[in-house]
């Protein structure tokens, strides 16, 4: 790793500080301006929703303090990675996030890896077979996946592969009560991962396929491709060794920017497949007005998106060494 790249990484990491402050402020304002709070929800669940009982809960949770004071306390805790306490779940927010984050990261990064790899392969095949039946078949399939709602696609996959064919599990992250360990447990989790990852990946697969195809066709018109042909290289060698690497640049850029979309899309997919990740947790926390938990999840998710974009920038520079990190 060169000195320039290392200094670029350090600068980007330092930029996380104002990013965290801005995101934390936005999350605090957005969630605290919404009507209702955790005290009212908790009191209603317990069947003791008297004004006095609600007031006691608000005092216990610190919701009776002025908004400005609550904001300063929250931001001071955020800078020390203290996201507070979830009154509805009787545990710390950081503990809850740590329990669910690995499942969401596994789902999101499996889906985006699947979408990018298959999208690149199909895009290359479509571009190299331009105007032929394979190009048309890939284009139609990509448009179908792009136009299909994720919830409908997920339900159809469950009906087809779980209910009809009985090939894949329809919900959960692993077989309940199986007591599997080691490689057997890894295989079981991977088996449960197939349908939710495929559901999330297919929509973005269509985007990357079309983007890779367009990028390939553009690069194929550049001067260095004509030079390669003049040297006697085969079309296959030109496509694989020269064109693909340059055509990948816009795909890497879009993939980095869409990490946030994947994180947001996990809410729906995790709900459909009963996947125990942050998406399902944020859905439940939103219904219960668990403000501390929501702010913690949003903040952690935002930091992950920023770090992933940093990784995408590094991959971009590796694919094209001419690009210097400034």
C-alpha positions in Angstrom: 0.0 0.0 0.0 1.5 3.3 -1.1 1.9 6.4 1.0 -0.7 8.2 -1.1 -3.3 5.5 -0.6 -2.6 5.4 3.1 -3.0 9.1 3.5 -6.3 8.9 1.5 -7.6 6.3 3.9 -6.7 8.3 6.9 -8.3 11.4 5.5 -11.5 9.5 4.7 -11.6 8.0 8.2 -11.2 11.5 9.7 -14.1 12.7 7.6 -16.3 10.1 9.5 -16.4 12.5 12.5 -18.4 15.3 10.9 -20.4 12.7 9.0 -21.4 11.0 12.3 -22.3 14.3 13.8 -24.5 15.3 10.9 -26.2 11.9 10.7 -26.7 11.8 14.4 -28.3 15.3 14.4 -30.6 14.4 11.5 -31.7 11.1 13.1 -32.3 12.8 16.5 -34.4 15.6 14.9 -36.4 13.2 12.6 -37.3 10.7 15.3 -38.0 13.2 18.0 -40.3 15.3 15.9 -42.5 12.3 15.2 -45.6 12.0 17.5 -45.6 9.6 20.4 -42.7 8.0 22.4 -41.6 4.8 24.0 -43.2 5.7 27.3 -46.7 5.8 25.8 -46.1 2.6 23.9 -44.8 0.8 27.0 -47.6 2.1 29.2 -50.2 1.0 26.6 -48.7 -2.5 26.4 -48.8 -2.9 30.2 -52.4 -1.8 30.4 -51.5 1.1 32.8 -51.7 4.1 30.5 -52.7 6.6 33.2 -51.2 10.1 32.9 -49.3 9.6 36.1 -47.8 6.3 35.0 -46.8 7.7 31.6 -45.2 10.7 33.3 -43.2 8.4 35.6 -42.0 6.4 32.6 -41.0 9.6 30.7 -39.0 10.8 33.7 -37.3 7.4 34.0 -36.3 7.4 30.3 -35.2 11.0 30.4 -38.0 12.1 28.0 -39.2 14.9 30.3 -35.9 16.9 29.7 -35.8 19.8 27.2 -35.1 18.7 23.7 -31.8 20.6 23.5 -30.5 18.9 26.6 -31.5 15.5 25.3 -29.7 16.3 22.1 -26.4 17.2 23.8 -26.5 14.1 26.0 -27.2 11.9 23.0 -24.4 13.4 20.9 -21.9 13.1 23.8 -22.8 9.4 24.1 -22.6 8.8 20.4 -19.0 10.0 20.2 -18.1 7.3 22.8 -20.2 4.7 21.0 -22.8 4.7 23.8 -26.1 4.4 22.1 -28.1 4.3 25.2 -30.7 1.8 26.6 -33.7 0.2 25.0 -36.5 0.5 27.6 -38.8 -1.8 25.8 -36.2 -4.6 25.5 -34.5 -4.0 28.8 -31.0 -4.1 27.4 -28.4 -1.8 25.8 -28.8 -0.7 22.1 -25.3 -1.7 21.3 -25.9 -5.2 22.5 -29.0 -5.5 20.4 -27.3 -4.2 17.3 -24.3 -6.5 17.9 -26.6 -9.5 18.0 -28.4 -8.7 14.7 -25.7 -6.9 12.6 -23.8 -10.1 11.5 -27.0 -11.6 10.0 -27.8 -8.4 8.0 -24.2 -8.0 6.9 -24.1 -11.7 5.7 -27.4 -11.2 3.8 -26.4 -7.8 2.3 -22.9 -8.6 1.2 -24.0 -12.0 -0.2 -26.7 -10.3 -2.2 -24.5 -7.6 -3.6 -21.7 -10.0 -4.4 -24.1 -12.2 -6.2 -25.7 -9.3 -8.0 -22.3 -7.8 -9.1 -20.7 -11.1 -10.2 -23.7 -12.3 -12.2 -24.4 -8.8 -13.5 -20.9 -8.5 -14.8 -20.9 -12.0 -16.4 -24.3 -11.4 -18.1 -23.3 -7.9 -19.2 -20.2 -9.2 -20.8 -22.1 -12.0 -22.5 -24.7 -9.6 -23.7 -22.3 -7.1 -25.1 -20.1 -9.6 -26.9 -23.2 -11.2 -28.4 -24.8 -7.9 -29.4 -27.8 -8.3 -31.7 -28.0 -12.1 -31.3 -30.6 -14.2 -29.5 -28.5 -14.4 -26.2 -28.3 -10.6 -26.0 -32.1 -10.4 -26.4 -32.8 -13.1 -23.8 -30.5 -11.5 -21.3 -32.0 -8.0 -21.9 -35.6 -9.3 -21.5 -34.8 -11.3 -18.4 -33.0 -8.2 -16.8 -36.0 -6.0 -17.5 -38.3 -8.6 -16.0 -36.3 -8.7 -12.8 -36.0 -4.9 -12.7 -39.8 -4.5 -13.0 -40.8 -7.2 -10.5 -41.5 -6.0 -6.9 -39.2 -7.6 -4.4 -42.0 -8.8 -2.1 -43.8 -10.5 -5.0 -40.6 -12.1 -6.2 -39.8 -13.3 -2.6 -43.2 -14.9 -2.2 -43.0 -16.6 -5.6 -39.6 -18.1 -4.7 -41.0 -19.4 -1.4 -44.0 -20.9 -3.2 -41.8 -22.4 -6.0 -38.7 -23.7 -4.1 -40.1 -24.2 -0.6 -43.8 -25.2 -0.9 -43.9 -26.9 -4.3 -40.4 -28.4 -4.8 -39.5 -28.5 -1.1 -35.8 -27.8 -2.0 -35.0 -24.7 0.2 -36.2 -23.5 3.6 -38.7 -20.6 3.5 -37.8 -18.7 6.7 -35.2 -18.3 9.4 -31.4 -18.3 9.4 -30.8 -21.9 10.5 -32.7 -25.0 11.4 -34.3 -24.5 14.9 -33.3 -27.2 17.4 -30.8 -28.9 15.1 -27.9 -28.2 17.3 -25.5 -28.1 14.4 -21.9 -27.0 14.8 -18.8 -26.4 12.6 -19.2 -26.9 8.8 -22.6 -28.5 9.2 -23.9 -25.2 10.7 -22.2 -23.1 8.0 -23.9 -25.3 5.3 -27.2 -25.0 7.1 -27.0 -21.2 7.3 -25.9 -21.0 3.6 -28.9 -23.1 2.6 -31.3 -20.8 4.5 -29.5 -17.8 2.8 -30.2 -18.8 -0.8 -33.8 -17.5 -1.2 -33.5 -14.1 0.7 -30.1 -13.3 -0.9 -31.5 -14.2 -4.4 -34.6 -12.1 -3.8 -32.5 -9.1 -2.9 -29.9 -9.7 -5.6 -32.2 -10.1 -8.7 -33.4 -6.5 -8.8 -29.8 -5.1 -8.7 -28.6 -7.9 -11.0 -30.7 -6.3 -13.7 -29.1 -2.9 -13.1 -25.6 -4.2 -13.2 -26.2 -6.3 -16.3 -27.5 -3.4 -18.2 -24.8 -1.1 -16.9 -22.0 -3.6 -17.7 -23.4 -4.1 -21.2 -23.5 -0.4 -21.9 -20.1 0.2 -20.5 -18.6 -2.8 -22.5 -20.1 -1.4 -25.7 -18.6 2.0 -25.0 -15.2 0.7 -24.2 -15.2 -1.5 -27.3 -15.2 1.7 -29.4 -12.1 3.2 -27.9 -8.8 3.4 -29.7 -6.8 0.9 -27.6 -9.3 -1.8 -28.6 -8.7 -1.1 -32.3 -4.9 -1.3 -31.6 -5.4 -4.6 -29.9 -7.3 -5.9 -32.9 -4.6 -4.7 -35.2 -2.0 -6.7 -33.2 -4.0 -9.8 -34.0 -5.6 -10.5 -30.6 -8.8 -12.5 -30.6 -12.1 -10.9 -29.6 -12.3 -13.1 -26.6 -8.9 -12.0 -25.4 -9.7 -8.4 -26.0 -12.9 -8.6 -24.1 -11.5 -10.5 -21.1 -8.0 -8.9 -20.8 -8.6 -5.3 -21.8 -12.3 -4.3 -22.1 -13.8 -5.9 -19.0 -11.4 -4.2 -16.5 -12.2 -0.8 -17.9 -15.9 -1.4 -18.2 -16.0 -2.5 -14.5 -15.4 1.1 -13.2 -19.0 2.4 -13.4 -20.3 -0.9 -11.9 -18.0 -0.5 -8.9 -19.0 3.1 -8.4 -22.8 2.3 -8.5 -22.3 -0.8 -6.3 -20.6 1.3 -3.6 -23.4 3.9 -3.8 -26.1 1.3 -3.5 -25.0 -0.3 -0.3 -27.4 2.0 1.5 -30.2 0.7 -0.8 -29.3 -2.8 0.1 -29.4 -2.0 3.8 -32.8 -0.4 3.4 -34.1 -3.2 1.2 -33.1 -5.7 3.9 -36.1 -4.5 6.0 -38.6 -6.0 3.5 -36.6 -9.1 2.7 -35.9 -9.9 6.3 -39.6 -9.5 7.2 -40.7 -11.9 4.3 -38.2 -14.6 5.2 -38.0 -14.2 8.9 -34.3 -13.4 8.7 -33.1 -12.3 12.2 -31.2 -9.1 11.2 -31.3 -5.4 11.7 -34.0 -4.9 9.1 -36.5 -6.8 11.1 -35.3 -5.2 14.3 -35.7 -1.6 12.9 -39.2 -2.5 11.7 -40.2 -3.6 15.2 -38.5 -0.7 16.8 -40.3 1.7 14.5 -43.7 0.3 15.4 -42.8 0.5 19.1 -41.3 4.0 18.9 -38.1 2.7 20.5 -36.2 5.9 19.6 -32.8 5.0 21.1 -32.7 1.7 19.2 -33.8 3.4 15.9 -31.1 6.1 16.2 -28.5 3.5 17.0 -29.4 1.4 14.0 -29.5 4.3 11.7 -26.2 5.6 12.8 -24.4 2.3 12.6 -25.9 1.7 9.2 -24.7 5.1 8.0 -21.2 4.4 9.1 -21.2 1.1 7.4 -22.3 2.8 4.1 -19.5 5.3 4.4 -16.9 2.6 5.1 -18.2 0.6 2.1 -17.9 3.6 -0.2 -14.3 4.0 1.0 -13.7 0.3 0.0 -15.3 1.0 -3.4 -13.0 3.9 -3.9 -10.0 1.7 -3.2 -11.2 -1.0 -5.6 -11.8 1.7 -8.2 -8.2 2.9 -7.9 -6.9 -0.7 -8.1 -8.8 -1.3 -11.3 -7.5 1.9 -12.8 -4.1 2.8 -11.4 -4.2 6.1 -13.4 -6.6 7.4 -10.8 -4.8 9.0 -7.9 -6.6 9.4 -4.6 -6.5 13.1 -3.8 
